């Protein structure tokens, strides 16, 4: 069947996820393994979220709400948008795929930063797009060059904000300048998967831009701060015309019922996530200090992960850490042979990481 | 943005799901509403499935297993296939969409029965395919005409077995004859969503066909018999080369962790599902008898739903039933103006339906 499948499928290296804890335990025969590789929230869900899931379990014999009714209403109220400005996805990565499916065909172009979140590239290549990659400058987006890379064939520009793996963000001024003079029929896909971790005061208010720009979609996720990576739920916000286009190609029941119930419970559980954020900020500072002490260079991060420069090859150091039961992301896959990316874990996990880093370097 | 989106998106009427119970309660101000519209299992999950979900809730902060490792191994063992012959989907409808994405481009053709499950048509049209529809003959597939409809441009033939909405099935002889002389590079997509309900002895053993046919994929789901419609999980089985193609375009974490845990628990909970099946067979016979007594014609069904001929317009009778708190499927949407489709519910639900049918006709 390979001969009759679309050729573009084979032009892509499949996405390589962080190794699951269970798999590492099985393969290396280890009992204690921690995972700092996939930018997950290190804490299990709050009691309120567990309770919401338990309640909703009684209705899983029914198909989910296709429109995520209650969650949609809650988010619309909180974010002061119309309820028809939302689309929900099986993770926000599904919304990337849907946007590509709606707008990108063979020979079209998409513009993205290099390195950036891999799914932008993979989804676009499968659709047959030509990728215009614009290298980061000192780990920041080079928005001038990205705008210059937009041609008459460009359908989407992806802005990860903050982006993975660099962890840096775009400010209000950055984005405003980028939009000035940009064609109004190029989709600007602003991926705010790490939105809830950003503490910078000049971070762009992307939702305000939706009032004036029909070509912007902003996506967020419950996988990171809200700790629902395993349940798969993210959402996109845009002008209702754009939402309608994406809704037409969405599968009718793409978001499962327990994800909907858990996400709604997360929104209500403000005290819990305030504590999670406080802990994360403290842990980040602790890690910064300790890394400096160990003579590691790193990028200041506005996410829940840190990109660390390594003297050894990233592949080597990752393997050494893996043997000690610590899964980090070897950035060689992104072409960064002397970088690892580590998720900010719990206090105990971070301590284990720092001890191991001291050992192996 | 409509001007730059792909034109094919607007050629499709979006899928209209059965109305959710909550929505009908809200809209009509009703307290008691039953849903017999979406071919769901009427029972909440078994205690063992609830327990498995509760346990897995503790790991939802982590991304799911991308390969559904444990479920894959369990199914491979049970079905005597290699573990690399499986692909898992966010519902088996996702696998329909993936197959179309992998094989169908603008101007290609797909062959399907009319009426048939709507997603075959919708997914194919969005991809720009020309649809060759072959009308059912007395509610059965006309496989001779379907084979004759296969041209050099045909990429996929969809066989719903049993199919929705007719509820009839294809036998071993039917499928063997269909495959004889069919081009080996046309994908034959055998959708067995209702597999677990089929009691006919001459039902095709589709998995045996995988040994000799690299162009067949068989899909099944946990949404129907197993009662996990709200959790979204289905699977496909094929030659590993075909699986590899589809896996390349699958999102890496398309199946959530709780669905994986619940599905595994379903497979183990054999006694529960034996009882569910027994109950469903009894209820089907009860419904047949009562419908005959009420002078309704119906099709013998090998699924958990029954297609019923109505003297009144289907739209009218559906509305009358809705006012009484019973959601059924008005088949006008499929162009069948004098048919409703009802899911076999619990004993109490079926009684309520029969009473209501007596009232409104």
Contacts between the chains, C-beta under 8 A, distances in Angstrom:
chain1	res1	chain2	res2	distance
A	1	B	103	7.8
A	1	B	185	6.6
A	1	B	187	6.7
A	1	B	214	6.1
A	1	B	215	5.9
A	1	B	239	7.8
A	1	B	241	6.3
A	1	B	242	5.0
A	1	B	245	6.4
A	2	B	241	6.2
A	2	B	245	6.5
A	3	B	185	6.6
A	4	B	103	6.3
A	4	B	155	6.8
A	4	B	185	4.7
A	4	B	187	7.9
A	5	B	102	5.1
A	5	B	103	5.8
A	5	B	245	4.9
A	6	B	101	7.9
A	6	B	102	6.3
A	6	B	103	7.1
A	6	B	105	6.5
A	9	B	102	6.2
A	9	B	245	6.3
A	9	B	248	5.2
A	9	B	249	5.9
A	10	B	248	7.4
A	12	B	248	6.6
A	14	B	247	7.2
A	14	B	248	5.5
A	14	B	252	7.8
A	15	B	252	4.6
A	17	B	63	6.6
A	17	B	66	5.2
A	17	B	252	5.1
A	17	B	253	7.2
A	18	B	63	7.4
A	20	B	62	7.3
A	20	B	63	7.6
A	20	B	65	5.7
A	20	B	66	7.8
A	21	B	62	7.1
A	22	B	65	7.4
A	22	B	69	7.4
A	23	B	65	8.0
A	23	B	69	7.3
A	35	B	62	6.9
A	38	B	62	7.4
A	38	B	63	5.4
A	40	B	61	5.5
A	40	B	62	5.4
A	40	B	63	6.6
A	41	B	61	4.8
A	42	B	61	7.0
A	43	B	61	6.2
A	44	B	57	7.9
A	44	B	58	4.9
A	44	B	59	7.2
A	44	B	60	7.7
A	44	B	61	5.8
A	45	B	57	6.4
A	45	B	58	7.7
A	45	B	60	5.9
A	45	B	61	6.5
A	50	B	54	7.9
A	50	B	57	5.4
A	53	B	53	7.2
A	53	B	57	5.3
A	53	B	60	8.0
A	53	B	258	7.5
A	54	B	50	7.9
A	54	B	54	6.4
A	54	B	57	7.7
A	56	B	230	7.8
A	57	B	44	7.9
A	57	B	45	6.4
A	57	B	50	5.4
A	57	B	53	5.3
A	57	B	54	7.7
A	58	B	44	4.9
A	58	B	45	7.7
A	59	B	44	7.3
A	59	B	230	6.0
A	60	B	44	7.7
A	60	B	45	5.9
A	60	B	53	8.0
A	60	B	227	7.1
A	60	B	228	5.8
A	60	B	229	7.1
A	60	B	230	3.6
A	60	B	231	5.1
A	60	B	262	7.3
A	61	B	40	5.5
A	61	B	41	4.8
A	61	B	42	7.0
A	61	B	43	6.2
A	61	B	44	5.8
A	61	B	45	6.5
A	61	B	227	4.0
A	61	B	228	7.4
A	61	B	229	6.2
A	61	B	230	6.8
A	62	B	20	7.3
A	62	B	21	7.1
A	62	B	35	7.0
A	62	B	38	7.4
A	62	B	40	5.4
A	62	B	229	6.0
A	62	B	230	5.5
A	63	B	17	6.6
A	63	B	18	7.4
A	63	B	20	7.6
A	63	B	38	5.4
A	63	B	40	6.6
A	63	B	223	7.5
A	63	B	229	4.6
A	63	B	230	6.3
A	64	B	229	7.8
A	64	B	230	5.1
A	64	B	232	7.2
A	65	B	20	5.7
A	65	B	22	7.4
A	65	B	23	7.9
A	66	B	17	5.2
A	66	B	20	7.9
A	69	B	22	7.4
A	69	B	23	7.3
A	90	B	90	5.2
A	90	B	232	7.6
A	90	B	251	7.4
A	90	B	254	6.5
A	90	B	256	7.8
A	91	B	251	7.1
A	91	B	253	6.2
A	93	B	251	5.6
A	93	B	252	7.8
A	93	B	253	7.5
A	94	B	251	6.2
A	97	B	251	6.3
A	101	B	6	7.9
A	101	B	126	7.9
A	102	B	5	5.1
A	102	B	6	6.3
A	102	B	9	6.2
A	103	B	1	7.8
A	103	B	4	6.3
A	103	B	5	5.8
A	103	B	6	7.0
A	105	B	6	6.5
A	119	B	251	7.8
A	126	B	101	7.9
A	126	B	248	7.7
A	126	B	249	5.6
A	155	B	4	6.8
A	185	B	1	6.6
A	185	B	3	6.6
A	185	B	4	4.7
A	187	B	1	6.7
A	187	B	4	7.9
A	214	B	1	6.1
A	215	B	1	5.9
A	223	B	63	7.5
A	227	B	60	7.1
A	227	B	61	4.0
A	228	B	60	5.8
A	228	B	61	7.4
A	229	B	60	7.1
A	229	B	61	6.2
A	229	B	62	6.0
A	229	B	63	4.6
A	229	B	64	7.8
A	229	B	253	7.6
A	230	B	56	7.8
A	230	B	59	6.0
A	230	B	60	3.7
A	230	B	61	6.8
A	230	B	62	5.5
A	230	B	63	6.3
A	230	B	64	5.1
A	230	B	256	6.2
A	230	B	257	3.6
A	230	B	258	7.2
A	231	B	60	5.1
A	231	B	256	5.2
A	231	B	257	7.0
A	231	B	258	6.6
A	232	B	64	7.3
A	232	B	90	7.6
A	232	B	253	6.5
A	232	B	254	7.7
A	232	B	256	4.5
A	239	B	1	7.8
A	241	B	1	6.3
A	241	B	2	6.3
A	242	B	1	5.0
A	245	B	1	6.4
A	245	B	2	6.6
A	245	B	5	4.9
A	245	B	9	6.3
A	247	B	14	7.2
A	248	B	9	5.2
A	248	B	10	7.4
A	248	B	12	6.6
A	248	B	14	5.5
A	248	B	126	7.7
A	249	B	9	5.9
A	249	B	126	5.6
A	251	B	90	7.4
A	251	B	91	7.1
A	251	B	93	5.6
A	251	B	94	6.2
A	251	B	97	6.3
A	251	B	119	7.7
A	252	B	14	7.8
A	252	B	15	4.6
A	252	B	17	5.1
A	252	B	93	7.8
A	253	B	17	7.1
A	253	B	91	6.2
A	253	B	93	7.5
A	253	B	229	7.6
A	253	B	232	6.5
A	254	B	90	6.5
A	254	B	232	7.7
A	256	B	90	7.8
A	256	B	230	6.1
A	256	B	231	5.2
A	256	B	232	4.5
A	256	B	256	5.8
A	256	B	258	7.7
A	256	B	259	6.6
A	257	B	230	3.6
A	257	B	231	7.0
A	258	B	53	7.5
A	258	B	230	7.2
A	258	B	231	6.6
A	258	B	256	7.7
A	258	B	258	5.5
A	259	B	256	6.6
A	262	B	60	7.3
